[in-house]
Amino acid sequence: MHAVVHRVTFNERSAAEADLDQIVSGVAGMPGFVAGYWMSSSRDAGVAAVMFDSEEAAKGFASFLQSAPAAPGVTLDRESIEVGQVMAHA
């Protein structure tokens, strides 16, 4: 299993929260999706960790993120996008 981790800045948090269900639904439909976690690390910042069943699927999602349009109220830190092997989970 592989994960894609990335950071965001909330420019308009209410707009970001309003659109989150649609984003989660879209990501959940991506090839190889296993699980995803969207977290708020502060009032104006967040991080997402999305798990995929293969490195290929994770890299495909990371590539998608590089060119995806920004979600309403959010700035994606494209330089923060990382793909890594999940070493353990519970």
CYANA upper distance limits for C-alpha pairs under 8 A (distance plus 0.5 A):
  1 MET  CA     51 MET  CA      7.34
  1 MET  CA     52 PHE  CA      6.27
  1 MET  CA     53 ASP  CA      5.14
  1 MET  CA     54 SER  CA      5.86
  1 MET  CA     55 GLU  CA      7.54
  1 MET  CA     85 GLN  CA      6.65
  1 MET  CA     86 VAL  CA      6.09
  2 HIS  CA     51 MET  CA      6.21
  2 HIS  CA     52 PHE  CA      5.82
  2 HIS  CA     53 ASP  CA      6.87
  2 HIS  CA     54 SER  CA      6.29
  2 HIS  CA     55 GLU  CA      5.94
  2 HIS  CA     58 ALA  CA      6.55
  2 HIS  CA     83 VAL  CA      7.40
  2 HIS  CA     84 GLY  CA      6.04
  2 HIS  CA     85 GLN  CA      4.82
  2 HIS  CA     86 VAL  CA      5.68
  3 ALA  CA     49 ALA  CA      6.90
  3 ALA  CA     50 VAL  CA      5.87
  3 ALA  CA     51 MET  CA      4.78
  3 ALA  CA     52 PHE  CA      6.52
  3 ALA  CA     58 ALA  CA      6.72
  3 ALA  CA     82 GLU  CA      8.49
  3 ALA  CA     83 VAL  CA      6.14
  3 ALA  CA     84 GLY  CA      5.94
  3 ALA  CA     85 GLN  CA      6.76
  3 ALA  CA     86 VAL  CA      6.77
  4 VAL  CA     48 ALA  CA      8.38
  4 VAL  CA     49 ALA  CA      6.15
  4 VAL  CA     50 VAL  CA      5.69
  4 VAL  CA     51 MET  CA      6.99
  4 VAL  CA     58 ALA  CA      6.60
  4 VAL  CA     59 LYS  CA      8.36
  4 VAL  CA     61 PHE  CA      8.06
  4 VAL  CA     62 ALA  CA      7.01
  4 VAL  CA     81 ILE  CA      7.29
  4 VAL  CA     82 GLU  CA      6.02
  4 VAL  CA     83 VAL  CA      5.09
  4 VAL  CA     84 GLY  CA      7.18
  5 VAL  CA     47 VAL  CA      7.61
  5 VAL  CA     48 ALA  CA      6.06
  5 VAL  CA     49 ALA  CA      4.94
  5 VAL  CA     50 VAL  CA      6.97
  5 VAL  CA     80 SER  CA      8.08
  5 VAL  CA     81 ILE  CA      6.23
  5 VAL  CA     82 GLU  CA      5.78
  5 VAL  CA     83 VAL  CA      7.12
  6 HIS  CA     47 VAL  CA      6.15
  6 HIS  CA     48 ALA  CA      6.00
  6 HIS  CA     49 ALA  CA      7.32
  6 HIS  CA     76 LEU  CA      8.26
  6 HIS  CA     77 ASP  CA      7.53
  6 HIS  CA     78 ARG  CA      7.97
  6 HIS  CA     80 SER  CA      5.74
  6 HIS  CA     81 ILE  CA      5.01
  6 HIS  CA     82 GLU  CA      7.00
  7 ARG  CA     45 ALA  CA      7.91
  7 ARG  CA     46 GLY  CA      6.25
  7 ARG  CA     47 VAL  CA      4.82
  7 ARG  CA     48 ALA  CA      6.96
  7 ARG  CA     76 LEU  CA      6.88
  7 ARG  CA     77 ASP  CA      6.10
  7 ARG  CA     78 ARG  CA      8.43
  7 ARG  CA     80 SER  CA      6.47
  7 ARG  CA     81 ILE  CA      7.82
  8 VAL  CA     45 ALA  CA      6.25
  8 VAL  CA     46 GLY  CA      5.67
  8 VAL  CA     47 VAL  CA      6.53
  8 VAL  CA     74 VAL  CA      6.94
  8 VAL  CA     75 THR  CA      6.05
  8 VAL  CA     76 LEU  CA      5.03
  8 VAL  CA     77 ASP  CA      6.05
  9 THR  CA     44 ASP  CA      6.21
  9 THR  CA     45 ALA  CA      4.98
  9 THR  CA     46 GLY  CA      6.83
  9 THR  CA     74 VAL  CA      6.17
  9 THR  CA     75 THR  CA      5.62
  9 THR  CA     76 LEU  CA      7.06
  9 THR  CA     77 ASP  CA      7.99
 10 PHE  CA     16 ALA  CA      7.36
 10 PHE  CA     43 ARG  CA      8.23
 10 PHE  CA     44 ASP  CA      5.23
 10 PHE  CA     45 ALA  CA      6.09
 10 PHE  CA     46 GLY  CA      7.89
 10 PHE  CA     73 GLY  CA      6.38
 10 PHE  CA     74 VAL  CA      5.21
 10 PHE  CA     75 THR  CA      7.02
 11 ASN  CA     44 ASP  CA      7.52
 11 ASN  CA     73 GLY  CA      5.45
 11 ASN  CA     74 VAL  CA      5.97
 11 ASN  CA     75 THR  CA      7.41
 12 GLU  CA     16 ALA  CA      6.82
 12 GLU  CA     72 PRO  CA      8.25
 12 GLU  CA     73 GLY  CA      4.77
 12 GLU  CA     74 VAL  CA      7.34
 13 ARG  CA     17 GLU  CA      6.57
 13 ARG  CA     43 ARG  CA      8.41
 13 ARG  CA     44 ASP  CA      7.66
 13 ARG  CA     73 GLY  CA      6.55
 13 ARG  CA     74 VAL  CA      8.10
 14 SER  CA     18 ALA  CA      6.59
 14 SER  CA     73 GLY  CA      7.98
 15 ALA  CA     19 ASP  CA      6.86
 15 ALA  CA     72 PRO  CA      6.31
 15 ALA  CA     73 GLY  CA      5.56
 16 ALA  CA     20 LEU  CA      6.68
 16 ALA  CA     71 ALA  CA      7.58
 16 ALA  CA     72 PRO  CA      6.20
 16 ALA  CA     73 GLY  CA      5.29
 16 ALA  CA     74 VAL  CA      6.51
 17 GLU  CA     21 ASP  CA      8.48
 19 ASP  CA     23 ILE  CA      6.98
 19 ASP  CA     71 ALA  CA      7.99
 19 ASP  CA     72 PRO  CA      7.46
 20 LEU  CA     24 VAL  CA      6.56
 21 ASP  CA     25 SER  CA      6.60
 22 GLN  CA     26 GLY  CA      6.70
 23 ILE  CA     27 VAL  CA      6.66
 24 VAL  CA     28 ALA  CA      6.48
 24 VAL  CA     36 GLY  CA      8.34
 25 SER  CA     29 GLY  CA      7.00
 26 GLY  CA     30 MET  CA      7.42
 27 VAL  CA     33 PHE  CA      7.96
 28 ALA  CA     33 PHE  CA      6.33
 28 ALA  CA     34 VAL  CA      8.22
 28 ALA  CA     35 ALA  CA      7.94
 28 ALA  CA     36 GLY  CA      8.19
 29 GLY  CA     33 PHE  CA      7.44
 30 MET  CA     61 PHE  CA      8.22
 31 PRO  CA     57 ALA  CA      6.80
 32 GLY  CA     52 PHE  CA      5.57
 32 GLY  CA     53 ASP  CA      5.61
 32 GLY  CA     54 SER  CA      7.26
 32 GLY  CA     57 ALA  CA      6.03
 32 GLY  CA     58 ALA  CA      8.28
 33 PHE  CA     50 VAL  CA      8.18
 33 PHE  CA     51 MET  CA      6.72
 33 PHE  CA     52 PHE  CA      5.07
 33 PHE  CA     53 ASP  CA      7.00
 33 PHE  CA     57 ALA  CA      8.20
 34 VAL  CA     50 VAL  CA      8.22
 34 VAL  CA     51 MET  CA      5.80
 34 VAL  CA     52 PHE  CA      5.52
 34 VAL  CA     53 ASP  CA      6.72
 35 ALA  CA     50 VAL  CA      6.41
 35 ALA  CA     51 MET  CA      5.59
 35 ALA  CA     52 PHE  CA      7.64
 36 GLY  CA     48 ALA  CA      7.78
 36 GLY  CA     49 ALA  CA      6.26
 36 GLY  CA     50 VAL  CA      4.62
 36 GLY  CA     51 MET  CA      6.45
 37 TYR  CA     48 ALA  CA      6.06
 37 TYR  CA     49 ALA  CA      5.73
 37 TYR  CA     50 VAL  CA      6.70
 38 TRP  CA     46 GLY  CA      7.86
 38 TRP  CA     47 VAL  CA      6.62
 38 TRP  CA     48 ALA  CA      4.88
 38 TRP  CA     49 ALA  CA      7.10
 39 MET  CA     46 GLY  CA      5.97
 39 MET  CA     47 VAL  CA      5.83
 39 MET  CA     48 ALA  CA      6.49
 40 SER  CA     44 ASP  CA      8.46
 40 SER  CA     45 ALA  CA      6.61
 40 SER  CA     46 GLY  CA      4.72
 40 SER  CA     47 VAL  CA      6.98
 41 SER  CA     45 ALA  CA      6.14
 41 SER  CA     46 GLY  CA      5.45
 41 SER  CA     47 VAL  CA      7.33
 42 SER  CA     46 GLY  CA      7.23
 51 MET  CA     58 ALA  CA      7.80
 52 PHE  CA     57 ALA  CA      6.57
 52 PHE  CA     58 ALA  CA      6.03
 53 ASP  CA     57 ALA  CA      7.42
 53 ASP  CA     58 ALA  CA      8.29
 54 SER  CA     58 ALA  CA      6.85
 55 GLU  CA     59 LYS  CA      6.53
 55 GLU  CA     83 VAL  CA      8.47
 55 GLU  CA     84 GLY  CA      8.47
 55 GLU  CA     85 GLN  CA      7.94
 56 GLU  CA     60 GLY  CA      6.62
 57 ALA  CA     61 PHE  CA      6.82
 58 ALA  CA     62 ALA  CA      6.70
 58 ALA  CA     83 VAL  CA      7.09
 59 LYS  CA     63 SER  CA      6.57
 59 LYS  CA     83 VAL  CA      7.15
 60 GLY  CA     64 PHE  CA      6.71
 61 PHE  CA     65 LEU  CA      6.71
 62 ALA  CA     66 GLN  CA      6.89
 62 ALA  CA     81 ILE  CA      7.20
 62 ALA  CA     82 GLU  CA      7.99
 62 ALA  CA     83 VAL  CA      7.67
 63 SER  CA     67 SER  CA      7.46
 64 PHE  CA     68 ALA  CA      6.30
 65 LEU  CA     78 ARG  CA      7.91
 66 GLN  CA     78 ARG  CA      6.52
 70 ALA  CA     74 VAL  CA      6.90
 70 ALA  CA     75 THR  CA      6.69
 70 ALA  CA     76 LEU  CA      7.05
 71 ALA  CA     75 THR  CA      7.93
 77 ASP  CA     81 ILE  CA      7.84
